[in-house]
């Protein structure tokens, strides 16, 4: 027994799939890379200018070729993540925010720096709740064309877990591959142990930018798992209906899968959905709308339909709790996201619709998630668990408190913690949740150092970054 939230019936899943195939065949997608258009044409797609129409047979072949299981490897093998996840989904930090929230009470923030990327990497390595790491903020002092590469390098040096980063150009993809290869011992070793994966976003509606889709092809050829994140927004870049939004997002995912599998049959891809309603007052993504949960659950269902690992239903809490009631709200929100059965979820430490991130928020989000796991624990349903013989023996009017069966099972079956019992926050620390999180952050950064990469690897990474800077910025 396990709580799972589904939005779609089996018939509706099939209908979304068929409608997506119709979009790809009749409407097509816009692909702004001549190289990628040529790749798809060679595999049977119909290319007319920038519009590529993809037949259902090509989609079916891509689904067939896509790995149904994969391992997100880590610098330290004991941190590897096997997908699909068997119990709880794997959690990550928020990713690539340009600001740091420096005061959770006031919301005061500043531009982020490389030092902040390092601090988040260290905290993400320390916190067991964080299973893999997105570089949470941007190294703002670094030239923008180099930020994705430097973020990855900083993460590799300060975090042992699997790293998921973004990649929007073919050149960056090549240098990211070289960085990771330096750590694992070459590009062939990297294919066997991909220690990073990448987010590559289609541009809604139904458009693939030149650099991003060429990066997908390069990464797929290197065996790097790609996570094409659809970000269709109902009423702005997708129809106002939830069904229309979902079918458009699903079409973008299937088009991404076709690109990846044409580039390298059997290349790993993660079905990645950030489809959501727009805020009708501002035009921004509306994480707080109830429809976001419904769409997220449906996206996870579509991934399960294709038997492809998924990243959906962000654990987006977004507010620091001020008291036990607001902390309970965050626990319940996290539990709802958990019930959308996805393999991966990011967004721990997220603030301001992902425009900023906070180390204090990260600690508090992890604390809430540990409590929320109570809602998603799996319970056995077998003869021993049904306890029919015991029920018959105790009978009407009896009680079970003194039974050996109760002693055997209660610790596993009954959640005995209170919300005031902490997993991460120090129980001896006084003050508000925010004050206690601030103390924990200072403790982590002052006392914890992740195991470093070898000195020879560090020097090789530095040399790679120097060569990459000349190549990407055109200085040599």
N, C-alpha and C positions, 0 to 999 in steps of 0.2 A: 504494500500500500504506500502511495506517495501522492502528495497534492500536486496536480498539474493544471495550469490554466490554459484552456483552448478557446479560441475565438471562432474557429471555422469547423463545420461538419466535414465529414469525408467527401461528400458531394461538392461542397463549396471549395475545398482544396483543389479538387479536380477541375472545377470551373475556372478558378483563378489561373491554374496552369494552362488550360486551353485558351483562355483569353490572352495570356502572355504570349503564347505561340502565335496567335493571330496578330498581335501588335508587331512582333519581330518579323513576321512574314509579309504583312501588308503595309505597315507604317514604316518599319525599319528604325535604325538608330543612326545618328550622325557621328561619324568617326573622322576626326580632323587630322589623322596621320595617314599619309599615303602608304607607308610601309605596312601598317596594320590592315588597311583596306586591301592591299595586295595579298597579304597572308590569308585573309578571309575569302577573297575571291578564288584563290587557289584551292580552297577547301569546299567550294560550292556555294558561297554566298553571292547574292546579286548586288553588284556595286554600280551605282549611278551617281557620279559626282561624289559628294561627301556622304550620301545616304547609302547605307548597307542594309539590305533585307536578308534576313537569315531564315532559311527553311527549317521546318520542324525536324527533319531528319538530321540536320547538323546539330541542333539542340539536343536531340535524343542521344546522339553519339557522344557529345560532350558530357552529358550526365553519366553515361555508361563508363567513360574513361576516368572521371573524377574520383580520386581516392575517397573511400567511405570512412577510412580511419587514417589518422596521421599523428605524428608526435611533434609537438612544439618543443624543440630541444633547448637546453640552457647551457650556459658556460659551465655550470656544475651539474653533472648528469642527474643527481638526485632531485633536481628541481624540474626535470622534464615533465611535460604535461601530455597525457595520452587522450586523444579525442576520438570518438565522442566521450564526454565526461560520464563517469559511471554513477556518481552520487550528486554532489554539489557542483554547480558551474564554477569555472575558474574566473577569478576576479582580477581586475587591473585598475590602475590609476586612471585619472582623466588624462587627456593628451593634448599637447601643443597649444596651451593657452598663452597669450601674449602678456598676461599680467599675473602678479602675485597679490593675493589678498593678505595684507599685513595685519589687519585688525578685524576679527570676526564680528565684534560688536558693532562697529561703525561701518564696516564694508570698505574701509580705506584700502587702496591698492596702489601698486607701482609697476613699472615695466619689469619683466623678468630678465634674468641673466644666466650665463653659464653656471655660475655658482649655485643658483636656484635649481637648475637641472640636476646638478650633483647632489644637492641636499635631498631632493625627491627620490633620486636613485638610491641613496643610502637608506632613507626611511622605507622605501619600497622593498629593499632587500631585507631589512630588519623585521618588517611586519609579516607574520605568517599568513595573515588574511589576504595579502597581495600575492597572487599566484604568478602573475607575469607583469611586466612593467612597460607602460607607455611613458616616454619622456614627457613629463606632465606639463612643462612650460617650455617656451622657446628661449634659446640663448640670444637675447635681444641685441647684444653688442656685436654679434657675428653677422656678417653680410647675409641677407636673406637667401641667396642661392646656395649658401653653405650650411644653413641652419639644420636641415634634416640630417646631413652627414655628421656634423659636430654633435648633435643631440644623440645620435646612435653611438658615437665614440665615447662620449661621457657616460652613457648608460652602460656600455660594455665594461668600462673601467671600474664602475662603482656599484654594479648589481650582478649577481650570479644567475638570475632567473632569465627566462625567455624574454626577449625584447621585441616589442611591436612598435614600429615607427611609421612615418609617412614617407612617400616617395613620389615626386611629381615630374621627374625628368629621367630620361634614359641615362644621361651621364651620372646623375646621382646614384641611380640603381647600380651601375657598374662599380662605383667607388664604395658603396655600401657592401657589395659582395666582396670586394677586396679586403675591407676592414674585417668582416666576419671570417674570411678565409685565413687571415693572419692569426686569428685566435684558435681555430680548430685544426689548422695544418694544411690548408690548401682548398681549392674549389671542389675537388672531388670529395674531400672529407666533409665539406659544407653541404653537399647534396645529401650525404648520409645523415648529417646532424645539422639541420637548419636552425641556428641559434637565434635567428630573428625572422620576423614576418613583417609585412607592410600593409598599411591602409592605402588604398588607391580609390579615390571617389569619382564615380561618374558625375557629370554635371546635369542635373535635372533641368528639363525633361529630356531623357534619352540621348545624351550627348557625351562623347568621350574626347577629352582634350588630347592634343598631339603628344605632349610630354608624358602625361599620366598613363596613357594606354601603351606607349612604347616602353615605359618603365615596367608595366605589367608583363609584357612579352619577355623583356630581358630577365626579370626576376623569375618568371616561370621556367625559362630555359636553365636557370641555375638551381632549380628545385626549391626556391624560396616560397613558402606559403604566402599567397596574396589574399587580402581581405577587401574586396571592392565594396565600399560602403555607400549604398544608396541613401540619399538624403532628400527624397521627394517630400514636398510639403503640401498637404491638402489645401486647396484654394489658391495657391500661388504657382507652384511648379508641378502640381498634380490636380486632378479633379477634386471637387469639394467632397465627394462621397468617399467613405472609407474603402469601399470595394475598388473604386477607380484608383485611389492612391496606392492600395496594395498591389493591384495588377501592374501598375507602372513600375513600382519598385522591384517587383519580381521579374519583370521583363529586363530591367537593367542588370539584375543579378545573373540572369540566364545569358544575356549578351556578354557579360564579363566572363562567364564560365566558358563560352565558346572561344573567346579570344585566348584565354589561358590554355585551353586544351588543344587549340590549333597550334599554338606556339610550342607546346611540349606535351604530347599525350601522356596523361597520368600525372601531370603537375598538380600539386595540392592547392585547393582554394577553399576559403572559408566564406560561407554565405553570410553577408554582413548587412544588417538593416538598421538604419536610423530614420526610417520613414516615420512621419509624424504629422499632426495637424499644425497649421500656422496659427499664430496668435493674430486674430483678426483686428486687433487694435494697433499692433506694432509691425506685423509681418514676420516676426522672429519665430523660431521653432518654439513650440509650446510643450515643454516637458511635463507641465503640471496638468494638462488636459487629460481627462479620463480616457479619451480616444487613443492617446499615446500608448497606454498599456494594452488596449485592444489590438492596435496595429502591431505592436511588438510581439504579442503572443501569436498573432497570425503569421508574422514573418518567421518566427521560430518553427511554426508548424510546416511552412513551405519547405524550410531546410530539411526537416525530418522526412518530408514527402520525397525529397530527392536523395535522402540519406547522405547529405553533405554536412560536415561540421558547421556550426553556426556561432555567430556573434550577434546577439540581438537583445533587446530589452535591457538597456543600460541600467545599472543600479544608481539612478540619479536621485540623490537625496537633497543636495543643494543648499540646505540650511543647517546652521549649527544649533543644536538644541540648547535652550536656555534653562529648562527644568526637566523633571522626570516625565512629564506629559508630552513635551515636544520630542524628547528622546524616544518615547514609545511610538510616536507618530513615525519617526524615521525607521524604527524597527519594523513596523507594519508595512511601510512603503517598500523597504528592502525585501520583505517576505513576499509581497505581491510580485515584484520583479523576478524573484527566484522561481515563482510558480510558472512563469513563462519558460518552458523547458528549453533553454539554450545552453550551449557548451561554454561560452565565454561572455563576459560582460565587463566593460570598462566603466569609468566615470567616478571612481572613488577620489575624493578630494576636490570635486568639481564645484565651482562657484560661478554665478553670473552667466548662466547658459553656456558654460565652458569658455567664457572669455577670460576667466582667471581661475587660479587654483590656490589651495591653502593647505599647508602641512597640518595645521590644527584640524581642519575639516577632514583631511585624510584619516587621521587617527580616530576621529569621532565616527566617521563612516564605517571604518573597520570594526569599531566597537558595536555599532548597530547591526552590522552584518553577522557578527558572531552570535548575537541574540536571535537574529532572524532565522538562523539555520534550524532552530527548533521546529519551524513550520514545514521544513522540507526533509526532515529525517525520514528514512525508509523504515517501514514496520513490516515484520514478517506476518504472513497469513498462512499458517500451517496448523497441523493438529495440535502441537504444543501451544501455539499462540491462541488458538480458538478455545482451548481449555475446557472442552465439553465434559470430560470426566470430572474435572475439578468443580465445575459449576453444578453438576449433578450431585456430587458428594456434599458440597456446602449447602446447596438447596435454598429454597425460599426462606428469607428471614435471617440467613447466616451472614458471615463476613469473611473477607479474604486477607485481612491484615496479617494474621499469624501463619499464613500458608508458606511452605517452601517455594511454591511457584511464584509468589509475590516477591520473596527475597531474591529469587533468581533473576527476575525480569525488571523490577521497578527502576533500577538505575539506567537501564537502556531505553525503557519505554516512556518514563515519566520525567518531564523537564522540571527540575527542582530549583533552578536558579530564579532569582528575582531580578528585576531591571536594575536594581541598585548594585547587584553583584557584577563586577567588571572582569573582562577578559584582558584588556590592554591597558586601560587606565589604572594607575596605582591606587589600590583601595585606601591607602593611608593618606593620600593627597587630599587636602581640603579645598573647598571652593566650588564654583560652578563647573559645569561640564567644559566650558570654554577654557577656564583657568586651568583645569586639570589636564586638558589636552595640550595646552601651552607648555606645561611642566614636562609632559611626556615627550614632546618634540625636542625640547632643550636636552633632555636626558639622552635621547637617541643620538642626536648630532654630536653630543659631547663625549659619549662613551662607546659608540659602535663604529667599527670600521669593517666593511666587507672585505673578504679575501681579495687581494689585488691580482691582476694579470701578471704573468711573468715579465721581468724587466726587459728581456729581449723582444717579447711581443709588444710591450708598451713602446719601445723605440721604433719597431716596425710600423705600428699604428701612427705614430707621429710623422714618420716619413711619408706614409700613404696620404695623410691629411695635407702635408705640404705639396705633394704632387697634385692632389685633387684640387687644391685651391688654385693652382696655376691653370689646370685644365678647365675648371668650371668658370672661373672668372676671366679666362682668356689672357693671362699675363705671361704666358710662355708657350 
